[in-house]
Amino acid sequence: MAELSERLDVSPATIRRDLLKLEADGLLTRVHGGAVVEEEQPPFDEAAGVRVSAKDAIAERAAMMIEDGQSVILDSGTTVHRLARQLRGRRLTVITNNLAVYDELIEDEHVELMLLGGMVIRESRMLDGFMAEENLRQVHADWLFMGACGVRPGGQVMDTTVAEVPARRAMIAAGDKVVLLADRTKFPGAGMVKICGPEELDVLVTDASADEATCVALGEAGVQVVSTAGAARDRSGGQVRNGPVTS
């Protein structure tokens, strides 16, 4: 706020009024000390139709990590939705706020399905808000599989929508192992809001063509980087198995 006032040579009160007007017009979100401009996110159905084969390869590799009888949190991403397709017929518990995942698994009698509560965000086909966060505080899962709008060179996982971040952070807290599913378009991708740092990730499943420097940085932070092309290798030096990831 003070920096804007100084740069524009107007009073803090004027800046505050202008930010209130811009927020009312839906052009930004006010945060402590200033504001952020939220980047437009494509509707779920549009995003779901992009790079489907790459997402399916990532989803197939991710599904190999899960053992029957385990519990899994699936977030609102379109690659995560492709993972749900790989889990049909498996004896699993799936916890999700993703309505596309719900549609995918609702008829599957093998899957114990828990749909988180919250406000319906139609464009993203998800449930969000304080109810989803509260539900997540009551559960624990073996795995969290999450998407992102971008992965910064230092390994920070980013989102474009401020309102969606608290639920994703609650998912991270509820999962024993955190797996990021990200195709090459997410390097660096978009987003100005940090979901988590590399220290909160256990595994990244991505295209072989994903940004090499970022994958190296993640590996150095202890993240197991799994490539969908050929034999995968842990960037920290170990082979990545096709089965569950262990500590």
C-alpha positions in Angstrom: 0.0 0.0 0.0 2.7 2.5 1.0 4.7 1.6 -2.2 1.7 2.2 -4.4 1.1 5.5 -2.7 4.7 6.6 -3.2 4.9 5.5 -6.8 1.6 7.1 -7.8 2.1 10.2 -5.6 -1.4 9.9 -4.0 -2.6 9.3 -0.5 -3.0 5.9 1.1 -6.7 6.6 1.4 -7.0 7.1 -2.3 -5.1 3.9 -3.0 -7.4 2.1 -0.6 -10.6 3.4 -2.3 -9.3 2.5 -5.7 -8.4 -1.0 -4.6 -11.9 -1.4 -3.1 -13.4 -0.4 -6.4 -11.2 -2.7 -8.5 -12.0 -5.6 -6.1 -15.8 -4.8 -6.5 -15.3 -5.0 -10.2 -13.7 -8.4 -9.9 -10.3 -7.2 -11.3 -8.2 -8.1 -8.2 -8.2 -9.5 -4.7 -7.2 -7.4 -1.8 -4.6 -9.0 0.6 -2.8 -7.7 3.7 -0.8 -4.7 2.6 -2.0 -4.6 -1.0 -3.6 -6.7 -3.7 -3.1 -9.4 -6.2 -4.4 -9.7 -9.8 -5.8 -13.2 -10.4 -5.0 -14.6 -13.8 -7.9 -16.0 -15.7 -8.1 -19.8 -15.5 -9.6 -21.8 -18.4 -12.9 -23.6 -17.5 -12.4 -27.2 -16.4 -13.9 -28.8 -19.6 -11.7 -26.7 -21.8 -8.5 -27.5 -19.9 -9.5 -31.2 -19.7 -9.3 -31.5 -23.4 -5.7 -30.2 -23.7 -2.7 -32.6 -23.8 -4.9 -35.6 -22.9 -2.3 -38.2 -23.9 0.4 -36.6 -21.8 -2.0 -36.4 -18.8 -3.0 -40.0 -19.3 0.6 -41.1 -19.3 1.2 -39.2 -16.0 -2.0 -40.6 -14.5 -1.1 -44.1 -15.4 2.4 -43.8 -13.8 0.8 -42.2 -10.7 -1.7 -45.0 -10.3 1.1 -47.6 -10.1 2.2 -46.0 -6.8 -1.0 -46.9 -5.1 -1.7 -50.2 -3.4 -5.1 -51.7 -3.0 -6.7 -50.9 0.4 -5.1 -47.5 0.6 -6.8 -44.1 0.9 -6.2 -41.3 -1.7 -7.0 -37.6 -1.8 -7.6 -36.3 -5.3 -7.7 -32.5 -5.8 -9.5 -30.4 -8.5 -6.9 -30.7 -11.3 -7.7 -32.1 -14.8 -4.7 -34.4 -14.7 -5.9 -35.7 -11.3 -9.2 -36.4 -13.0 -7.4 -38.6 -15.5 -5.9 -40.4 -12.6 -9.4 -41.2 -11.3 -10.1 -43.1 -14.5 -7.0 -45.3 -13.8 -8.5 -46.1 -10.3 -11.7 -47.6 -11.5 -12.2 -51.1 -10.2 -9.6 -50.7 -7.5 -10.3 -51.4 -3.8 -9.5 -47.9 -2.6 -10.9 -45.0 -0.5 -11.0 -41.8 -2.6 -11.5 -38.4 -1.0 -12.1 -35.5 -3.4 -13.5 -32.1 -4.0 -13.4 -32.7 -7.7 -16.9 -33.2 -9.2 -15.4 -34.7 -12.4 -13.7 -37.4 -10.1 -17.0 -37.9 -8.4 -18.8 -38.5 -11.7 -16.0 -40.9 -12.7 -16.2 -43.1 -9.6 -19.7 -42.7 -8.3 -20.9 -45.9 -10.0 -17.9 -48.0 -9.0 -18.8 -50.2 -6.1 -15.2 -51.1 -5.5 -14.3 -47.6 -4.5 -15.3 -46.0 -1.2 -15.9 -42.4 -2.3 -16.0 -39.4 0.0 -17.0 -36.1 -1.5 -15.9 -33.0 0.5 -18.4 -30.3 1.3 -18.2 -26.7 0.2 -19.4 -24.2 -2.3 -19.8 -25.4 -5.9 -17.3 -23.6 -8.2 -18.9 -24.5 -11.6 -16.1 -23.3 -13.8 -13.6 -25.5 -12.0 -16.0 -28.4 -11.3 -15.0 -28.4 -7.7 -16.2 -27.8 -4.1 -14.3 -25.2 -2.1 -14.4 -22.9 0.9 -14.3 -23.3 4.6 -16.5 -26.4 4.7 -14.0 -28.3 2.4 -11.1 -27.2 4.7 -13.0 -28.3 7.8 -13.8 -31.7 6.3 -10.1 -32.2 5.4 -9.1 -31.6 9.1 -11.2 -34.7 10.0 -9.5 -37.1 7.5 -6.2 -38.7 6.9 -5.0 -40.4 3.7 -2.0 -42.4 2.5 -1.7 -40.2 -0.6 -2.5 -36.8 -1.9 -2.4 -36.4 -5.7 -2.5 -32.7 -6.7 -2.2 -30.5 -9.7 -0.9 -26.9 -10.0 -1.0 -24.0 -12.4 2.7 -23.6 -12.3 6.0 -24.8 -10.8 8.6 -22.1 -10.3 12.4 -22.8 -11.0 13.0 -23.1 -7.3 10.3 -25.8 -7.0 7.5 -23.6 -5.5 4.1 -24.9 -6.5 1.8 -22.1 -7.6 -1.9 -21.4 -8.2 -3.7 -18.6 -10.0 -6.7 -18.4 -7.6 -6.2 -17.2 -4.1 -9.5 -18.8 -2.8 -8.4 -22.3 -3.8 -5.1 -22.3 -2.0 -6.3 -22.9 1.6 -8.1 -26.2 0.7 -5.0 -27.4 -1.2 -2.9 -26.7 1.8 -5.3 -28.6 4.0 -5.0 -31.5 1.6 -1.3 -31.5 2.0 -1.6 -31.6 5.8 -4.0 -34.6 5.5 -1.8 -36.7 3.2 1.1 -38.9 4.2 2.7 -38.7 0.8 2.2 -35.7 -1.5 2.5 -36.3 -5.2 2.4 -33.4 -7.8 1.1 -34.3 -11.3 2.3 -31.7 -13.7 2.9 -31.8 -17.5 5.5 -29.7 -19.2 3.2 -26.7 -19.7 3.3 -26.2 -15.9 7.0 -25.3 -16.1 7.0 -22.4 -15.1 3.2 -22.3 -15.9 1.1 -19.6 -14.3 0.2 -18.4 -10.8 1.2 -15.8 -8.3 0.0 -17.6 -5.1 2.2 -20.2 -3.5 0.5 -23.5 -2.6 3.7 -25.1 -1.1 7.4 -25.3 -1.4 9.4 -28.3 -2.6 10.0 -29.4 1.0 6.3 -30.4 1.2 6.4 -32.6 -1.9 7.4 -36.3 -2.0 7.1 -37.1 -5.7 6.7 -35.2 -9.0 5.3 -37.1 -11.9 5.8 -35.3 -15.2 6.8 -35.4 -18.9 10.4 -36.2 -19.8 10.5 -32.8 -21.5 9.7 -30.9 -18.3 12.1 -28.1 -17.3 15.4 -29.9 -16.4 16.7 -27.2 -14.1 13.5 -27.2 -12.0 13.5 -31.0 -11.8 17.1 -30.9 -10.6 16.2 -28.3 -8.0 13.3 -30.5 -6.8 15.5 -33.6 -6.7 18.1 -31.7 -4.6 15.2 -30.8 -2.2 14.5 -34.5 -1.8 11.6 -34.8 -4.2 11.5 -38.0 -6.3 11.1 -36.9 -9.9 9.3 -39.6 -12.0 9.4 -39.2 -15.8 6.7 -40.7 -18.0 9.2 -41.6 -20.7 11.3 -44.7 -20.5 12.9 -45.8 -17.2 12.3 -43.2 -14.6 15.1 -42.1 -12.4 15.1 -40.3 -9.0 17.1 -37.1 -9.6 18.7 -37.5 -6.2 20.4 -40.7 -7.6 18.1 -43.7 -7.0 15.9 -45.6 -9.5 12.2 -45.0 -9.3 10.2 -48.2 -9.0 6.9 -48.8 -10.6 5.4 -49.7 -7.2 4.6 -47.6 -4.1 7.1 -44.9 -3.1 8.6 -45.6 0.3 10.4 -43.4 2.7 
